[in-house]
Amino acid sequence: MTFKFKILEPERIHEVVPLVYKLNEARISTEVLQKRFLDMVTQHYECAVVFDEDNIIGVCGLWFCTRHYSGNSVEPDHVYIDDAYRGTGLGHRFFNWIYDYVQTKGVEAIELNTYVTNALSHKFYFKEGFEILGFHFLKKL
């Protein structure tokens, strides 16, 4: 299979909502996701996608920032590969493309969060060379 990796144009951001909806197990409505993504593309955010033909089958948000302890960094967010394409090495290929892409933007480090219940993602990130640095806390206001 031939896949195409690219940064999605901000005006097409609505096209990733169905995959992110699956990722969040429908805990967040598509309406809320649409609004949030429209806000996100106006911030330090880009959206990497994987196409199979004309269909988006993978998504990874990229948040760019500078951190005092790691320098220029990127945080992959809402990483999702469609179920039919899992276990094929596509996630590894996608992340290799992301590594190359963010290095062209001067990124020195990659940090990410993953749900504690998502053991498959933990296995994937360990294989990619990520290490656990700390805990992520959240308080809803």
Backbone as a chain_set.jsonl record, in Angstrom:
{"seq": "MTFKFKILEPERIHEVVPLVYKLNEARISTEVLQKRFLDMVTQHYECAVVFDEDNIIGVCGLWFCTRHYSGNSVEPDHVYIDDAYRGTGLGHRFFNWIYDYVQTKGVEAIELNTYVTNALSHKFYFKEGFEILGFHFLKKL", "coords": {"N": [[0.839, -1.194, 0.0], [0.422, 2.244, -0.706], [0.957, 5.088, 1.085], [0.156, 8.466, 1.93], [1.705, 11.018, 3.644], [1.109, 14.029, 5.317], [0.812, 17.546, 6.205], [-2.221, 18.718, 7.178], [-4.271, 21.107, 5.61], [-5.42, 24.026, 7.307], [-8.089, 24.804, 6.72], [-9.286, 22.411, 6.165], [-9.62, 21.047, 8.483], [-11.872, 19.965, 9.716], [-12.123, 17.445, 8.639], [-10.748, 15.568, 10.155], [-12.193, 15.086, 12.386], [-14.019, 12.795, 12.568], [-12.202, 10.61, 13.065], [-10.938, 11.406, 15.448], [-13.121, 11.479, 17.073], [-13.675, 8.73, 17.292], [-11.341, 7.99, 18.658], [-11.734, 9.193, 21.146], [-13.726, 7.656, 22.091], [-16.345, 8.473, 21.726], [-16.886, 10.238, 23.808], [-16.833, 12.933, 23.61], [-18.784, 15.161, 21.873], [-19.331, 15.383, 18.299], [-19.924, 17.951, 17.513], [-18.779, 19.579, 19.501], [-16.103, 18.836, 19.166], [-15.669, 19.786, 16.547], [-15.839, 22.59, 16.962], [-13.727, 22.988, 18.796], [-11.493, 22.156, 17.278], [-11.519, 24.099, 15.269], [-10.771, 26.298, 16.801], [-8.235, 25.414, 17.646], [-6.609, 25.391, 15.315], [-5.91, 27.994, 15.096], [-3.968, 28.443, 16.846], [-0.728, 27.402, 18.16], [-0.575, 25.036, 16.516], [-0.568, 22.204, 14.407], [-1.819, 19.805, 12.08], [-1.036, 16.589, 11.389], [-1.553, 14.094, 8.953], [-2.475, 10.849, 7.628], [-2.997, 9.609, 4.48], [-4.833, 7.197, 2.67], [-5.244, 6.674, -0.507], [-7.807, 8.874, -1.141], [-8.715, 9.035, 1.408], [-8.585, 9.912, 4.818], [-6.783, 8.189, 7.115], [-5.278, 8.206, 9.326], [-4.247, 10.253, 12.07], [-2.568, 12.944, 13.721], [-2.172, 15.376, 15.969], [-0.103, 18.268, 16.313], [1.494, 20.12, 18.647], [3.321, 22.975, 19.02], [5.971, 24.397, 20.901], [8.14, 26.193, 23.209], [10.055, 24.94, 25.761], [11.38, 25.313, 29.048], [13.063, 23.261, 29.954], [13.537, 21.55, 27.817], [13.827, 22.886, 25.443], [13.064, 23.852, 22.041], [10.118, 22.273, 21.272], [7.774, 19.658, 20.459], [4.48, 18.475, 20.877], [2.927, 15.593, 20.235], [-0.485, 14.869, 19.742], [-3.734, 13.458, 20.242], [-3.332, 11.008, 18.688], [-4.098, 8.751, 16.223], [-4.755, 5.812, 14.447], [-6.679, 4.328, 11.989], [-8.623, 1.446, 12.741], [-8.481, -0.691, 10.839], [-5.944, -0.506, 9.789], [-4.09, -0.941, 11.693], [-1.271, -2.522, 13.297], [0.308, -2.902, 11.107], [2.662, -1.59, 10.837], [2.33, 0.987, 10.112], [1.993, 3.086, 11.978], [4.594, 3.421, 12.974], [5.909, 4.216, 10.623], [4.515, 6.6, 10.173], [5.274, 8.106, 12.44], [8.03, 8.273, 11.943], [7.97, 9.936, 9.715], [6.887, 12.196, 10.947], [8.958, 12.796, 12.814], [11.014, 13.557, 11.021], [9.758, 15.762, 9.776], [9.256, 17.62, 11.933], [11.836, 18.169, 12.757], [12.763, 19.763, 10.69], [11.652, 22.096, 11.426], [13.105, 22.942, 13.539], [12.751, 21.564, 15.932], [13.697, 20.14, 19.016], [12.97, 18.241, 20.865], [10.497, 15.744, 21.671], [7.465, 15.425, 23.278], [4.819, 13.679, 24.901], [1.462, 12.822, 25.889], [-0.395, 10.057, 27.082], [-3.297, 8.103, 27.546], [-3.685, 6.463, 30.678], [-4.935, 4.034, 30.612], [-4.497, 3.049, 28.1], [-2.857, 0.72, 27.072], [-1.782, -0.387, 24.706], [-0.852, 1.839, 23.325], [1.181, 2.633, 25.022], [3.04, 0.561, 24.748], [3.693, 0.936, 22.051], [4.891, 3.549, 22.118], [7.088, 3.121, 23.826], [8.549, 1.355, 22.189], [9.199, 3.18, 20.243], [11.116, 4.624, 21.483], [10.51, 6.432, 23.489], [10.481, 7.705, 26.848], [9.196, 7.521, 30.178], [8.566, 10.502, 31.778], [7.151, 11.944, 33.675], [4.064, 12.726, 35.416], [0.826, 13.476, 34.109], [-1.448, 15.888, 34.951], [-4.862, 16.876, 35.417], [-7.339, 19.299, 35.861], [-10.584, 20.098, 35.726], [-12.286, 23.104, 35.144]], "CA": [[0.0, 0.0, 0.0], [1.116, 3.515, -0.744], [0.302, 6.071, 1.937], [0.669, 9.826, 1.812], [1.785, 11.734, 4.909], [1.17, 15.469, 5.066], [0.153, 18.449, 7.144], [-3.543, 19.071, 6.656], [-4.559, 22.53, 5.546], [-6.357, 24.392, 8.383], [-9.487, 24.854, 6.274], [-9.791, 21.038, 6.042], [-9.481, 20.42, 9.803], [-13.088, 19.212, 10.045], [-12.017, 16.086, 8.112], [-10.166, 14.638, 11.134], [-13.113, 14.912, 13.521], [-14.509, 11.413, 12.743], [-11.187, 9.749, 13.685], [-10.735, 11.839, 16.835], [-14.342, 11.045, 17.757], [-13.433, 7.321, 17.641], [-10.285, 7.955, 19.668], [-12.301, 9.582, 22.437], [-14.819, 6.726, 22.377], [-17.6, 9.229, 21.68], [-17.119, 10.992, 25.046], [-16.957, 14.335, 23.231], [-19.634, 15.2, 20.685], [-18.699, 15.892, 17.088], [-20.114, 19.399, 17.482], [-17.755, 20.173, 20.366], [-14.816, 18.618, 18.503], [-15.579, 20.73, 15.415], [-15.548, 23.922, 17.492], [-12.382, 22.994, 19.384], [-10.49, 22.105, 16.218], [-11.471, 25.422, 14.641], [-9.956, 27.128, 17.695], [-6.861, 24.895, 17.703], [-5.816, 25.75, 14.134], [-5.488, 29.398, 15.213], [-2.935, 28.469, 17.881], [0.543, 26.803, 17.714], [-1.032, 23.681, 16.258], [-0.675, 21.692, 13.047], [-2.401, 18.47, 12.093], [-0.465, 15.637, 10.445], [-2.503, 13.044, 8.602], [-2.091, 9.793, 6.698], [-4.017, 9.317, 3.481], [-4.857, 6.03, 1.795], [-6.007, 7.275, -1.601], [-8.359, 10.168, -0.718], [-9.278, 8.864, 2.744], [-7.71, 10.105, 5.974], [-6.853, 6.982, 7.936], [-4.456, 8.437, 10.507], [-4.179, 11.656, 12.476], [-1.711, 13.283, 14.855], [-2.021, 16.805, 16.18], [1.247, 18.666, 16.714], [1.536, 21.379, 19.39], [4.691, 23.48, 19.047], [6.253, 25.356, 21.964], [9.491, 26.16, 23.759], [10.004, 24.606, 27.182], [12.658, 25.658, 29.685], [13.896, 22.09, 30.198], [13.808, 20.75, 26.623], [14.006, 23.726, 24.26], [11.977, 23.795, 21.065], [9.539, 20.939, 21.363], [6.461, 19.401, 19.881], [3.696, 17.477, 21.596], [1.906, 14.895, 19.466], [-1.749, 14.799, 20.477], [-4.806, 12.708, 19.58], [-2.763, 10.123, 17.672], [-5.055, 7.679, 15.945], [-4.711, 5.099, 13.17], [-7.906, 3.557, 11.813], [-8.476, 0.05, 13.168], [-8.151, -1.589, 9.735], [-4.552, -0.317, 9.399], [-3.207, -1.174, 12.842], [-0.464, -3.736, 13.259], [0.966, -3.011, 9.8], [3.861, -0.761, 10.835], [1.994, 2.33, 9.651], [2.258, 4.046, 13.053], [6.043, 3.662, 12.978], [6.208, 5.015, 9.421], [3.939, 7.925, 10.405], [6.13, 8.824, 13.388], [9.292, 8.611, 11.271], [7.684, 11.12, 8.9], [6.729, 13.31, 11.899], [10.294, 13.156, 13.301], [11.696, 14.312, 9.962], [9.063, 17.034, 9.569], [9.444, 18.58, 13.031], [13.243, 18.575, 12.784], [12.917, 20.871, 9.745], [11.139, 23.281, 12.109], [13.989, 23.226, 14.665], [12.329, 20.878, 17.157], [14.768, 19.403, 19.693], [12.422, 17.188, 21.731], [9.086, 15.394, 21.508], [6.818, 14.97, 24.506], [3.416, 13.373, 24.663], [0.651, 12.213, 26.933], [-1.253, 8.968, 26.631], [-4.178, 7.678, 28.63], [-3.095, 5.377, 31.463], [-5.619, 2.787, 30.264], [-4.202, 2.694, 26.716], [-1.621, -0.067, 27.13], [-1.205, -0.567, 23.369], [-0.075, 3.028, 22.967], [2.395, 2.618, 25.837], [3.96, -0.373, 24.088], [4.15, 1.602, 20.832], [5.809, 4.657, 22.416], [8.337, 2.543, 24.32], [9.275, 0.867, 21.018], [9.673, 4.358, 19.516], [12.214, 5.216, 22.24], [10.049, 7.4, 24.491], [10.63, 7.326, 28.25], [8.261, 8.211, 31.067], [9.224, 11.611, 32.467], [6.361, 12.421, 34.81], [2.626, 12.506, 35.395], [0.007, 14.55, 33.556], [-2.603, 16.141, 35.809], [-5.932, 17.67, 34.792], [-8.415, 19.769, 36.728], [-11.598, 20.814, 34.944], [-12.832, 24.291, 35.833]], "C": [[0.877, 1.248, 0.0], [0.318, 4.53, 0.065], [0.928, 7.43, 1.705], [0.58, 10.481, 3.182], [1.877, 13.215, 4.595], [0.579, 16.243, 6.235], [-1.14, 18.893, 6.485], [-3.73, 20.582, 6.674], [-5.598, 22.877, 6.61], [-7.822, 24.412, 7.949], [-10.104, 23.467, 6.079], [-9.837, 20.32, 7.397], [-10.707, 19.587, 10.186], [-13.006, 17.747, 9.588], [-11.426, 15.089, 9.105], [-11.115, 14.337, 12.285], [-13.638, 13.477, 13.648], [-13.491, 10.477, 13.402], [-10.979, 10.119, 15.153], [-11.957, 11.47, 17.677], [-14.196, 9.58, 18.191], [-12.4, 7.199, 18.752], [-10.839, 8.236, 21.056], [-13.513, 8.747, 22.822], [-16.138, 7.461, 22.558], [-17.911, 9.971, 22.981], [-17.316, 12.472, 24.774], [-17.733, 14.37, 21.927], [-18.872, 15.739, 19.478], [-18.838, 17.41, 16.997], [-19.045, 20.11, 18.314], [-16.382, 20.007, 19.729], [-14.63, 19.586, 17.333], [-15.179, 22.117, 15.913], [-14.122, 23.993, 18.036], [-11.3, 22.971, 18.311], [-10.399, 23.425, 15.46], [-10.662, 26.402, 15.48], [-8.486, 26.713, 17.638], [-6.025, 25.353, 16.518], [-5.405, 27.216, 14.136], [-4.379, 29.558, 16.249], [-1.651, 27.838, 17.328], [0.342, 25.318, 17.425], [-1.016, 23.403, 14.759], [-1.212, 20.269, 13.147], [-1.786, 17.622, 10.991], [-1.483, 14.533, 10.198], [-1.844, 12.021, 7.69], [-3.272, 9.572, 5.761], [-3.77, 7.946, 2.873], [-5.806, 6.432, 0.67], [-6.484, 8.653, -1.135], [-8.907, 10.135, 0.705], [-8.235, 9.098, 3.827], [-7.888, 8.904, 6.888], [-5.992, 7.09, 9.194], [-4.367, 9.92, 10.791], [-3.237, 11.799, 13.664], [-1.606, 14.797, 14.929], [-0.618, 17.1, 16.672], [1.187, 20.047, 17.356], [2.989, 21.811, 19.53], [4.85, 24.498, 20.166], [7.735, 25.291, 22.33], [9.358, 25.934, 25.255], [11.375, 24.868, 27.795], [13.586, 24.456, 29.82], [14.223, 21.287, 28.94], [14.005, 21.57, 25.357], [12.803, 23.67, 23.337], [11.422, 22.381, 21.045], [8.196, 20.879, 20.653], [5.783, 18.339, 20.736], [2.695, 16.853, 20.644], [0.668, 14.694, 20.336], [-2.765, 14.061, 19.613], [-4.29, 11.892, 18.39], [-3.722, 8.962, 17.468], [-4.833, 7.133, 14.543], [-5.979, 4.259, 13.097], [-7.653, 2.081, 12.099], [-7.994, -0.88, 12.05], [-6.678, -1.534, 9.346], [-3.572, -0.563, 10.542], [-2.447, -2.482, 12.691], [0.275, -3.937, 11.946], [2.289, -2.257, 9.748], [3.59, 0.671, 10.402], [2.267, 3.386, 10.717], [3.73, 4.412, 13.121], [6.44, 4.527, 11.783], [5.699, 6.449, 9.596], [4.833, 8.718, 11.346], [7.498, 9.133, 12.781], [9.104, 9.85, 10.396], [7.563, 12.344, 9.81], [8.096, 13.745, 12.423], [11.032, 14.007, 12.269], [11.071, 15.694, 9.786], [9.381, 18.039, 10.673], [10.9, 19.011, 13.158], [13.504, 19.71, 11.797], [12.43, 22.181, 10.347], [11.966, 23.613, 13.357], [13.61, 22.572, 15.968], [13.476, 20.025, 17.694], [14.26, 18.225, 20.513], [10.95, 16.967, 21.41], [8.59, 14.877, 22.841], [5.379, 14.628, 24.177], [2.772, 12.802, 25.908], [-0.136, 11.072, 26.299], [-2.087, 8.522, 27.826], [-3.577, 6.477, 29.364], [-3.723, 4.033, 31.121], [-5.284, 2.294, 28.857], [-2.861, 1.959, 26.623], [-0.986, -0.275, 25.757], [-0.391, 0.646, 22.948], [1.223, 3.07, 23.769], [3.45, 1.731, 25.179], [4.545, 0.278, 22.834], [5.189, 2.672, 21.148], [7.124, 4.165, 23.015], [9.185, 2.037, 23.154], [9.842, 2.019, 20.196], [10.791, 5.083, 20.272], [11.805, 6.279, 23.241], [10.258, 6.821, 25.886], [9.62, 8.099, 29.071], [9.033, 9.262, 31.865], [8.455, 12.036, 33.719], [4.902, 12.038, 34.67], [1.942, 13.706, 34.757], [-1.215, 14.68, 34.452], [-3.595, 17.015, 35.079], [-6.935, 18.049, 35.864], [-9.362, 20.58, 35.863], [-12.14, 21.963, 35.764], [-14.245, 24.576, 35.354]], "O": [[1.934, 1.287, 0.63], [-0.847, 4.797, -0.229], [2.095, 7.53, 1.327], [-0.481, 10.5, 3.805], [2.633, 13.62, 3.711], [-0.061, 15.681, 7.123], [-1.135, 19.388, 5.358], [-3.381, 21.248, 7.649], [-6.553, 22.126, 6.809], [-8.702, 24.07, 8.738], [-11.309, 23.353, 5.854], [-10.069, 19.112, 7.447], [-10.578, 18.601, 10.912], [-13.742, 16.902, 10.098], [-11.582, 13.882, 8.923], [-10.864, 13.426, 13.074], [-13.7, 12.973, 14.769], [-13.873, 9.635, 14.214], [-10.857, 9.238, 16.004], [-11.827, 11.182, 18.867], [-14.547, 9.226, 19.316], [-12.562, 6.401, 19.675], [-10.453, 7.587, 22.028], [-14.238, 9.082, 23.759], [-16.943, 7.12, 23.426], [-19.069, 10.302, 23.238], [-17.892, 13.189, 25.592], [-17.375, 13.677, 20.975], [-17.888, 16.463, 19.626], [-17.958, 18.08, 16.457], [-18.479, 21.116, 17.885], [-15.577, 20.939, 19.747], [-13.546, 20.141, 17.154], [-14.282, 22.746, 15.35], [-13.397, 24.95, 17.764], [-10.302, 23.685, 18.419], [-9.309, 23.827, 15.051], [-9.946, 27.242, 14.936], [-7.598, 27.564, 17.588], [-4.849, 25.673, 16.687], [-4.637, 27.644, 13.275], [-3.907, 30.668, 16.499], [-1.508, 27.75, 16.109], [1.0, 24.46, 18.013], [-1.397, 24.249, 13.95], [-1.071, 19.613, 14.18], [-1.983, 17.891, 9.806], [-2.182, 14.095, 11.111], [-0.811, 12.278, 7.072], [-4.403, 9.373, 6.204], [-2.629, 7.58, 2.594], [-7.018, 6.52, 0.868], [-5.67, 9.503, -0.776], [-9.504, 11.112, 1.159], [-7.133, 8.552, 3.765], [-8.986, 8.63, 7.374], [-5.978, 6.182, 10.024], [-4.406, 10.744, 9.878], [-3.122, 10.902, 14.499], [-1.019, 15.428, 14.05], [-0.011, 16.284, 17.366], [0.867, 21.031, 16.689], [3.799, 21.081, 20.103], [3.989, 25.354, 20.367], [8.479, 24.449, 21.829], [8.63, 26.656, 25.936], [12.402, 24.672, 27.146], [14.805, 24.631, 29.802], [15.101, 20.425, 28.98], [14.317, 21.013, 24.304], [11.672, 23.469, 23.779], [12.154, 21.415, 20.83], [7.588, 21.892, 20.306], [6.429, 17.425, 21.25], [1.713, 17.497, 20.273], [0.774, 14.385, 21.523], [-2.654, 14.05, 18.387], [-4.74, 12.057, 17.256], [-4.107, 8.28, 18.418], [-4.736, 7.888, 13.577], [-6.312, 3.554, 14.049], [-6.606, 1.537, 11.746], [-7.177, -1.767, 12.299], [-6.2, -2.423, 8.641], [-2.362, -0.41, 10.373], [-2.913, -3.421, 12.047], [0.812, -5.015, 11.694], [2.97, -2.279, 8.723], [4.512, 1.483, 10.33], [2.73, 4.479, 10.389], [4.077, 5.579, 13.304], [7.224, 5.466, 11.927], [6.378, 7.401, 9.21], [5.123, 9.885, 11.081], [8.072, 10.178, 13.09], [9.98, 10.713, 10.343], [8.079, 13.412, 9.48], [8.374, 14.942, 12.475], [11.602, 15.047, 12.601], [11.788, 16.687, 9.66], [9.737, 19.182, 10.387], [11.17, 20.118, 13.624], [14.38, 20.54, 12.039], [12.754, 23.256, 9.843], [11.572, 24.47, 14.147], [14.097, 22.981, 17.022], [14.135, 19.296, 16.953], [15.023, 17.311, 20.825], [10.253, 17.868, 20.944], [9.207, 14.008, 23.458], [4.786, 15.219, 23.275], [3.442, 12.364, 26.843], [-0.494, 11.126, 25.122], [-1.631, 8.563, 28.969], [-3.022, 5.578, 28.733], [-3.095, 2.994, 31.324], [-5.742, 1.222, 28.461], [-1.866, 2.512, 26.154], [0.24, -0.333, 25.657], [0.641, 0.507, 22.291], [2.255, 3.498, 23.252], [4.615, 2.115, 25.072], [5.747, 0.184, 22.583], [6.249, 2.709, 20.525], [8.175, 4.741, 22.734], [10.395, 2.257, 23.124], [10.859, 1.854, 19.523], [11.354, 6.05, 19.759], [12.665, 6.965, 23.793], [10.217, 5.606, 26.081], [9.231, 9.208, 28.704], [10.017, 8.953, 32.536], [9.06, 12.442, 34.711], [4.55, 11.142, 33.903], [2.433, 14.83, 34.859], [-1.931, 13.707, 34.686], [-3.216, 17.807, 34.216], [-7.331, 17.216, 36.679], [-8.989, 21.625, 35.33], [-12.422, 21.807, 36.953], [-14.872, 25.53, 35.814]]}, "num_chains": 1, "name": "protein.A"}
